[in-house]
Amino acid sequence: MASSRRADKAPKKTKVPIGKYILGAVVICVLLCGIFAIGKRLIGGSGKTEQTGNNNGKESQTQTGKAAEEKTTEVKADNSNPMTKLTVKAPAGYLREGETMQLDIKYEPKDASNPTLKWTCSEDGLVTVSEDGELVPEEGSGKHTVTMTAEATDGSGLSQSFELMIYPKIDPSQPMVAITFDDGPNPDTTNVMLDALEENYAKATFFCLGQNAGYYPEVVKREYDLGMEVGTHTFSHVQLTKLSGDALDEEISKSVDAIKEATGVKPVLMRPPYGAVNKTVLKAVGGYGLCCMNWSLDTEDWKTKKADATYAETMKAVDGDVVLLHDIHEYNVDAVKRFVPDLMAQGFQLVTVSELYKNRGETLDPGTLHFRTDPTTESAGETTAADADDPGAQAETTEE
Ligand code: ZN
């Protein structure tokens, strides 16, 4: 019986409905696929759905961002031949907001497979550099000193940094003044005045004696490197109207050479000692590409010899003035420290002589004589080589 029972049970087992199992599996599969498809639609993972869907703006933006992200990660740079050397040179350590600067970027080997650089500014976004190396200070970057860093993106680990001082943008519609210093440099006083100008992001013009430039070329170089204008005040401070021929020529040429030796650049401005010029002097000066720049406001610092007096006189400056001071005197140091921030607080832009003329649309041609710019009359208060018999005669006694 038992065996028959066993025998009975056995055939029952073989009758298990396999077809039912397969059908069940297929149903489950179909259901799972359906749920998955619905889930996908709800999450929004399909590109087709996003494009056809009538989404609101926010969603569209997110999706565009996602797509862009995917695209950038797809592009892989060819780093097979990385850089071995990278140099980045800025033509100057300063710039004005509103100006741009072309950087000199070099790398080795010349056929490096990925020359793309990643630029960063120590103050995020204040200064940018384009792909072809054009540096652009963005709005609001004036009165900032930043460190710019270029990093290779080819895995070489190479990088280069430099510091950049950004002067405020010049607004030609606002008042501006050109502070000028004669007779220097004198390291003891000139450097402290340069510190004050640098701290305030202010510019000035230094009319150096060729002789002193020869003694202290590093101070003249510092003036130049800070973006100050460097002009000549002759070689040995002789009254040019008393010279002629070779002697006159030598006073000019030796001073131009001394300044070029210190800065690497020839000056374009000359401040004649005692403001003394005549037709002969203007012609000789013009032959060296120099323009004669006298002044419209004399602080008479050499006469008063007091910081308070120099300060008070300088604060009388009005728009377009060219102010005469001397950077060789100790008593002027405190005056400079005070009037630089105070003039700026009163709304004056402290600019170089060339910047003043350029921003007022006036020219400084070789062999001409100037005293100040005039925003209302093109040539007011100015004398040119053509109509000057001896314009210096009236100014001969006004300067030390
Ligand atoms: Zn002088």
Boltz pocket constraint, residues with backbone or C-beta under 6 A from the ligand:
constraints:
  - pocket:
      binder: B
      contacts: [[A, 182], [A, 183], [A, 233], [A, 237], [A, 273], [A, 274], [A, 399], [A, 400]]
      max_distance: 6.0
